[in-house]
C-alpha cells in the first residue's frame, strides 16, 4: 500500500515546489512594475491650478439672484 501512495506524494510535492517558484517569479515581475509606476509618478508634474483660477475653488455663490417684480404683459393694441 505504501508504494502506491509514494508516487502521488512525490508528484504533489513537485507541484507545490513548482507553484512556489512560479509565484516568486510573478511577484518579482509585479514588484518591478510597481517600481516603474512609482518612478513615473514621481517624475511627472502634478496638475496645479492656473493663476487665473485663483488657486482655490469657492463653493459660496458669487451672485445671489433676487426675485424680481412680476412682469405684466404689454397691452395689445386693438382696433
C-alpha contacts under 8 A as a table, 3 or more apart, distances in Angstrom:
res1	aa1	res2	aa2	distance
1	X	4	X	5.54
1	X	5	X	6.90
2	X	5	X	5.41
2	X	6	X	6.37
3	X	6	X	5.34
3	X	7	X	7.55
4	X	7	X	6.53
4	X	8	X	7.57
5	X	8	X	5.40
5	X	9	X	6.18
6	X	9	X	5.11
6	X	10	X	6.13
7	X	10	X	4.98
7	X	11	X	6.14
8	X	11	X	5.08
8	X	12	X	6.04
9	X	12	X	5.07
9	X	13	X	6.18
10	X	13	X	5.19
10	X	14	X	6.27
11	X	14	X	5.07
11	X	15	X	6.20
12	X	15	X	5.12
12	X	16	X	6.24
13	X	16	X	5.06
13	X	17	X	6.20
14	X	17	X	5.11
14	X	18	X	6.05
15	X	18	X	5.03
15	X	19	X	6.04
16	X	19	X	5.13
16	X	20	X	6.23
17	X	20	X	5.11
17	X	21	X	6.27
18	X	21	X	5.13
18	X	22	X	6.15
19	X	22	X	5.18
19	X	23	X	6.01
20	X	23	X	5.07
20	X	24	X	6.24
21	X	24	X	5.22
21	X	25	X	6.33
22	X	25	X	5.11
22	X	26	X	6.12
23	X	26	X	5.07
23	X	27	X	6.03
24	X	27	X	5.01
24	X	28	X	6.27
25	X	28	X	5.19
25	X	29	X	6.49
26	X	29	X	5.16
26	X	30	X	6.29
27	X	30	X	5.08
27	X	31	X	6.09
28	X	31	X	5.07
28	X	32	X	6.15
29	X	32	X	5.14
29	X	33	X	6.22
30	X	33	X	5.08
30	X	34	X	6.15
31	X	34	X	5.03
31	X	35	X	6.22
32	X	35	X	5.09
32	X	36	X	6.29
33	X	36	X	5.11
33	X	37	X	6.19
34	X	37	X	5.08
34	X	38	X	6.02
35	X	38	X	5.04
35	X	39	X	6.12
36	X	39	X	5.12
36	X	40	X	6.17
37	X	40	X	5.12
37	X	41	X	6.09
38	X	41	X	5.18
38	X	42	X	6.13
39	X	42	X	5.04
39	X	43	X	6.38
40	X	43	X	5.40
40	X	44	X	6.20
41	X	44	X	5.49
42	X	45	X	7.80
49	X	53	X	6.49
49	X	54	X	7.61
49	X	55	X	5.42
49	X	56	X	7.84
50	X	53	X	5.41
50	X	54	X	7.25
50	X	55	X	6.90
51	X	54	X	5.66
51	X	55	X	6.62
52	X	55	X	7.96
53	X	56	X	7.17
54	X	57	X	7.78
58	X	61	X	7.88
61	X	64	X	6.63
